[in-house]
Each structure stands twice: as C-alpha cells, then as structure tokens.
Amino acid sequence: MFSHVTIGVDDVARAIPFYDAFLAPLGIARIWTDEDGGFAGWGKDEAGPKPYLTRPFDGRPAAPGNGGMCALAADSHDSVRAAWEAAMAHGGSDEGAPGLRPNYSPDYFGAYVRDPEGNKLHVVCRGP
C-alpha cells in the first residue's frame, strides 16, 4: 500500500544502531546507507515497503509529530517482545510494553516505543 515511511532525525549515524537492533527481530535489515547525505533505509527486500531515516530537507531540527507514528508488522508475539527489548537496550523509551490490546481487537498484540530522538514507533502482531 505504501512505498516508504520517512522518520526525521538530526543525526542519522547515531540513530542507525537503534534502528538496526529494533528492526532485526522483525526480519527487517538495513539495505541502504548514505550517512554523508543523511539517509538510511531498511527493508525485507528491495521492492517492498521501507522505513527510512533522514535529516529534514529544510535544514531545521527534526521534531517528532504529535499523533504520528510508524507501525511495523511482526510475525509473532516473541518478535514484538524482542523488538521492544532491543529498543529499550539501545536508548529507546517505553510508550507501552508488549501485550494484548483487546480494545483494538482480541488478537492484537503490540508494543510502543520512542526512538532516542522521540519518534513514536509501534510493533504489532495480529494472531497467536
């Protein structure tokens, strides 16, 4: 449905280790890095949707949006937990520990984190 999601950060090189660790449990690996240009991208393959990091094109500081987040699909509850744990170990902050969210649907298992620059991220698995 979408090509990519762009997440603004001020220091791409500093953010890369967090995203490498956070996305690995989801089977998402870094496939592109241009630290001089201020970009990095991850994906399961070249053709599929990707999260990208970039410095803001307008040159102003990056700032997390209020109400915006990037939600990533996980294959299992264990993958959700592993991504959340990796985020916590790499400078992220907890916005909602892994668990069922029956207010969304009976099989909705998710976790919420913020990256070190304050961007909100969500990992979700639907099903057992």
Beta strands, then each sheet from edge to edge (+ up, - down):
strand 1: 4-8
strand 2: 29-34
strand 3: 39-43
strand 4: 50-54
strand 5: 70-73
strand 6: 93-100
strand 7: 108-114
strand 8: 120-126
sheet 1: 1+ 4+ 3- 2+
sheet 2: 5+ 8+ 7- 6+
end
